[in-house]
Amino acid sequence: MRIIAPPPFPIPDAAGERPAPEPAPGSGTRIWLVRHAEVHPDWHARAYGNTDVPLSEKGEQQTQAMGASFTGVRLDLVVSSQLARAKAMGAALAAATGAPLAIDERLREIWRGEWQGLPSAEFRRRWDLQREAFLADPWNWKGHGGESDAEVFARAWPALLEALARARGGTLALASHYNVIRVLVTRALGWRAHESFAFQNDPAHAARIVDAPGGWRLEAQNLESASAPES
């Protein structure tokens, strides 16, 4: 059992103007955004947020499998969150490809404020009580006193752009967390905040975007390995 990423209530069809996609430098760089693997069972039914929780035994196996799937794949740079679950994924990717590994704490998971560590039932109950406020402005909502999606983006987007500059038109991997990946990808593409919760990226799965000359492009999402067929 895990805390689901979307709110525990239906998200209505998005309304209003679509935000403009983020400007793309146009370097041609491909970016793998790889989510950490399954966490320890002690945390499956809690809202752990940016708490530094360990991987489960299965999660350790998933990490090694994802890393091994990149053998033979060109990576010019791997950048990881400093949290152990993501750092393990970053280390596995770097080991398989020979790419240098950098740690950037701006890629850490969202901080859930007063709700962090709550049992899933209480977490859902409190979120349901915030339904109206959340749906009114999901991009800036932070009823738990922690971070909003807007604040996650404000810290994580510069980390992506700096890594992009270091990769110099090659291929880059970011080892990070669900909410960071969700916000980075969907904001780059110009999705509405409501729509972003439809973005799927399971534990130990990856998305891939391209910094194309004509703008950001999503090539694949929720891949279980670097060689998995693209949907």
N, C-alpha and C positions, 0 to 999 in steps of 0.2 A: 504494500500500500504506500502511495506517495501523495503528497500535496499536489493537486493538479495546478497547472499554471494559470488557466483562466479563472475568473471569478466564479463562484458557485451558483450563478444564476444566468439566465439567457442574456446574451449580448444582442441587442436589436440591430437591425440593418443600419450601417453608418449613414449619417446625414451630414449636410453641410459641405463646405468646400474641402477638397482634397489638398493636403499640404504639398508644396512643391518638392520634388525629389531633391535630395542633397546634391550639391554640385560635385561632379566627378572630375578628379584631376586628369583622367584620360590616359593614364600610364600603361594600360593594358594588363596590369597586375591581376592575377587570379588570387582570391583570398578564400582559404578554407576556414570556416568557423566551426570548431569542433567542441561539442558539449562534453563535460566530464561524465564519467560512468556512474553507475548506481552507488549510492551512499550506504553506510552501515545501517542495518535494520533498526537500530535504536532511534534513527531519525526518520524512518519512513512515514510515520504518522505525525510529524511535527513540521512546523513552518520554520525551517532552519535559516533561510535567507543567506546572509553573508557570514554566518557562523562557520568556523573552520572545522567541518566534520569529516571523519575518515570515510574511505571507501569500504564497501562490503567485500567479501571474498569474490563474489561474482563481479563486482565493480573492478577489482584488480585484474581479473581475467579479461573483462571487456576492454580495459585500458590497453593491455598488452596486445590484444587482438586488433584493436583499431590502429595502434602504432605499427604493428607488423604489416597491416594492409597498405601502408605507405612505402614499404620497401620498393625501391626503384622509382618512386615518385620524386620529381624535383621539388624541393623546398629550399628557398633561399634564406628563410628566417622563420622561426617559431617564437611567438610571444604568448605568454601564459599569465593568467591571474596568479596572485601569490597564494591563493587558498590551495591546500594540499591536494584536494580532489582534482582540480584543474591543472595544478603543477605536475601531477603524475602523468596526466595526458600529454602535456607539453613535452615532458622528458621522454615519453615513449615515441612521440613523433620525431623529436630531434635525434634520438638514438637510431631510429630506422632510416633516416634520410641523411644524417651527417650535418644537418642544418644547425646553426647556432641557436641557442635558447636564451631568450630574454624574459625577465619577469616584470610585469607592469601591474601594479595594484589597482589601476583605474579599470581593469577588466574584471574586478571582483563582482560577485552577485549583488543583487539589490538588497539594501538594508530595510528590514521590515519593522523597524522602530519598536514600539511597545508590543507588537504582535509576535516578534521574533521568538521562536522556541515554543510557541503555544501548540497544544494538541490540535490535530486537524479539525475536530468537531468545533472547538471554540474559535479557531481561526476562521472557519466558514461562517459561523454564527455572526461574528463581528463584521465580516465582509458583507454579509447579507444586510446587516443593519445600515451599512454605508452605501447600499445599492444606488439610491437616488443621487447622492453626491458624486459617486464614482461615474455613473453614466452621464452626468452633466459635463464632466471634463476629465476623461480617463488619462489624458496625457499629463495633467498637472496634479491629479488626485494623490493625496498621501494622508488619508485619514488615520493611519496607524502611527503617524509622527515620524516615519522613516523617510525613505526616498521616493520620489515620483519617477515615472518613466522619463520625464523631461530631464531630471537631474542625473539619472543613469546615463542618458544620451550625452549630456553636457560633459561628463568626465570620460566616457568610453570612446566617443567619436574622435577626439584628438589623439587618443592612443592608437586607434586604427590608422589615422592619417599619417602619424609619425612612423608607424611600422611600414606603411605603404611606401613612404619615401625611402626607407632603408632597403626595401626589397627591390627597388629600382626596375620595375617592369617585369620582375620574375614571378615567383609564386610564394605566397605567404600563408602561414597557418596561425590562427588565434585559438588557443585553448581556453575556453571560458565557460559561461553559465547560461541557462535557458533565457532568463530575462534580458541579459546583456545582448545575446545573439538576436533575440526577437526584436529588440528595440533598434539595434544597429541595422539589421537587414531591412526591416519594414520601413524605417525612416529614410534610409538611403533610396528606397524605391518609391517613396511618396505615398505609402499606405496611410489611411486614417488610423487614429489610435485605437478605435474600436476593432478595426479589421486585424490589427496586429496579433490579437489573441487566437486567430485562426492559423497562425504560423506554427508549423509542427517541427520540433527538433528534440527527439527523445534522448535519454541518456546514452552516451557513447555513440551518438550519431552526428552527422556533419551536414552543413550547408556550404554552398560555394557561390560566391558572387564575383563579378568581373568589373574592374574599374575601366570600362570601355570608353573610347573616345566620344561616343554619343550619349554617355550616361551609364549609371550603374545597371547591371544586368544580373538577374538571378539565374544561374545555370542549373542548380540542383538543390534540393533540400531533403533533410531527414535520411541521408545515406548511412547505411550501417558499416560501410568500409569505403576506402578510397577507390576500390574497383567495383563497387556495387552498381548495377544498372540504374540509370537515371530515369526517374518517373516524369 
